[in-house]
Amino acid sequence: MIIGLLVAVFILGYLAIAFEHSIRLNKAASALITGVLCWTIYILQSHSTEVVTEQLLHHLGEIASIVFFLLGAMTIVELIDSHNGFDIITQKISTRSKSKLLLIISALTFFLSALLDNLTTAIVMTSLCSKIIADKEHRFWFAGMIVIAANAGGVWSPLGDVTTTMLWIGGQITAMNIIKVLFFPGLIACLIPAIFIARRFKGSQIPPIPPSECTPEEKKDGKIILLAGVGFLVFVPLFKTLTHLPPFMGMLLALGCMWIITSIIHDGKDQKEVKRYTVANALQKVDSPSILFFLGILLAVGALQSVGILKDLASVMNNGLKNDYLIGIALGLLSAIVDNVPLVAASQGMYDLSVYPTDHPFWEFLALTTGTGGSAIIIGSAAGVAVMGIEQISFMWYLKKISLLALMSFAAGILIFFLQMNL
């Protein structure tokens, strides 16, 4: 009874998110209601409210770490933007061809997501594209490609995607091996859709970027904030590796340091004039509904996980498919609908290291499929949710225009993985 009711509420919530423009209800409201209703149904049917509360607080800790990370990254990006830091990069872009620009953005996203992580990279690159491309529809195509490239780049680095990090910390994979095995599958998964979308813009030109109107002092401040912001974003995965603290702690430290730097460079200036450059102003400009949407959808998924639905689903697939790689593909496709973190966590609990030792192809395949599979639907990955919030892309637009390309990317990565294994 409870399982059927929870699944029904989750599906209805998902439909409300998908058709937000038709029903004229913001996706954040639908996600929050779905999340709270799922936990309400669970606790009312439970024999121990204390156990359910403990489970909720456990999930809330994991969700909060992602929300705070997202909040910190978005604020740093807003700080760079308010100081015209992105103008320094856009002034360096010499190509006028949209096709070439898309390939450049895709390559930068692919490699940066392995160095930073797919979520931070998606935020930075989407913000950058919004400064270069005026046409809204064209920006959507670029943003869709950024989601695919960020997720493809995240699979071959232990720091690139939260699920790859989970497998690395859990001892299922080692850093050098995952780079060696998944670099080419990830690269092809990025390249195939990039070529298709680039062909769409063949012959299309970007209007000349007007010269910067910033004063020499503003340019200097912008350069400082750009270098500091990108430097601190790169520092976050390093901080995690050195301290073993969750990534959001490094992001909050980075935000605190950025706060100090902005205070120093604007010290002594007219307060009314520098108000738009402050961290407080950047925090006001951060897209709060997207963060609340993320909170709601992860609360709903957390309820499904606590009841045991996701683990049962993994067991059903295990018994029904009876093939490691078919299970990996199914989990990858499922990660587009349900967050890939609980799915990978369920897999780690189901498959022992004595059966699948460290660096077994199953773990590598799981990292590939759950990382790239999330691109098939815009809310299937943290990167997609962030991009959706920044560009206000609708669920249905992405489903119609990008999902098929994302599935081609998913299939291409799998094909290269199998070719590598056979060779």
JOFEN-V496553 format. One record per pair of residues at least 12 apart in sequence whose ideal C-beta (glycine too) atoms are under 6 Angstrom apart, sorted by sequence separation. I is the first residue (numbers start at 1). J is the second residue. If there is no record, write none. Layout:
i: <I/I>
j: <J/J>
This chain:
i: <109/331/17/129/317/16/236/236/109/13/39/126/158/126/259/378/13/125/232/156/122/156/344/155/156/376/9/122/9/121/156/340/376/155/375/376/6/118/310/314/118/228/152/340/6/311/335/5/118/310/314/109/113/152/301/305/328/332/336/373/152/301/324/328/332/335/336/372/106/110/114/331/335/109/113/329/333/336/90/109/113/149/301/328/332/336/372/86/90/117/118/2/106/110/114/117/118/221/336/86/148/368/77/114/73/77/113/74/368/73/77/145/141/159/110/106/103/294/102/103/102/99/290/99/287/98/99/98/98/96/96/120/116/90/87/84/88/85/83/84/88/83/85/85/83/80/79/80/80/76/163/69/166/170/69/72/79/162/68/72/75/65/163/69/76/177/65/72/181/185/189/174/173/182/171/173/172/82/82/167/167/79/164/78/75/78/163/75/196/161/75/74/155/193/155/155/192/193/154/192/151/152/189/192/70/151/151/189/67/151/188/189/148/67/147/185/188/151/185/151/184/185/150/63/147/147/147/59/143/143/55/140/144/148/28/35/42/122/126/148/31/38/26/119/123/28/32/35/39/119/122/126/28/31/35/38/42/118/122/27/31/34/119/10/21/18/17>
j: <121/343/30/142/330/30/250/251/125/30/56/143/175/146/279/398/34/146/254/179/146/182/370/182/183/403/37/150/38/150/186/370/406/186/406/407/38/150/342/346/151/261/186/374/41/346/370/41/154/346/350/146/150/189/338/342/365/369/373/410/190/339/362/366/370/373/374/410/145/149/153/370/374/149/153/369/373/376/131/150/154/190/342/369/373/377/413/128/132/159/160/45/149/153/157/160/161/265/380/131/193/413/123/160/120/124/160/123/417/123/127/197/197/237/190/194/194/385/197/198/198/198/389/201/389/201/202/204/206/205/206/233/233/209/212/214/222/222/221/222/226/222/225/226/225/225/225/226/229/229/340/247/344/348/248/251/258/341/248/252/255/246/344/251/258/359/248/255/364/368/372/359/359/368/358/363/363/276/277/363/367/282/367/282/282/285/370/283/405/371/286/286/367/405/368/371/408/409/371/409/371/372/409/412/291/372/374/412/291/375/412/413/375/295/375/413/416/381/416/383/416/417/383/298/383/384/387/302/387/391/306/393/402/406/289/296/303/383/387/409/293/300/289/382/386/292/296/299/303/383/386/390/293/296/300/303/307/383/387/293/297/300/386/300/394/395/395>
